[in-house]
């Protein structure tokens, strides 16, 4: 999806920008996608603003987006370092957005380099670590709890306990969370896992246009799905030995709680099956 599809005139005011956000149904979708690229909300706002309206001075960004001027400078510096914007040579400087496809390519390339560096140093770290005397040996059977901050840590944990799942993997999610799980390829990972080890995989979600769109995209021969008219519970994923519960969104983003507590896992399994059978 490219922002260049929208016609923008040079005399667009800050009110026009606000109206664009309110009236265009794609704005929030784009905003959500960009949040997966290590950009905070204000950085996304500035990037989309410059993409829509063209080169702007700092005070124009400050007035249009209602972000403090001192903070605008910091945000612009961050965006420059990420290869998403550049500045004109005239003074005072004007800042302009890189074409969105190129901007995405820049961020993806940077992430690939980071991943390669991490993979390159992994063996060295493990080799050194094995030569360090261990005072404490972790007991994997101990019951634990962990708070996960952000979608990336949540999806990483879901992948992790999917790999060690032996028989059951059950998902109860509202449509808004189903979307980002789908975009992070959870359901593709489930299908890959199921080819190696047949699992009982079930999904409960609320009945909306978004949820039906997602379920149309996944393999229902592998994942059994059912709909609820309304879903008031926090979303959760439960398997043989793991439970992850989504916590309410706050200003810092989505958080979750993971545990291997046996009683909590059993309770959520019973709850899931009761809801699944009733509907």
PyMOL commands that set and color helices and strands:
alter all, ss='L'
color gray80, all
select helices_A, chain A and resi 3-5+14-23+26-37+41-53+58-65+69-81+100-130+151-163+175-183+186-196+209-217+262-278
alter helices_A, ss='H'
color red, helices_A
select strands_A, chain A and resi 85-87+95-97+145-149+168-172+200-206+223-228+236-239+243-246+255-259
alter strands_A, ss='S'
color yellow, strands_A
deselect
rebuild
show_as cartoon
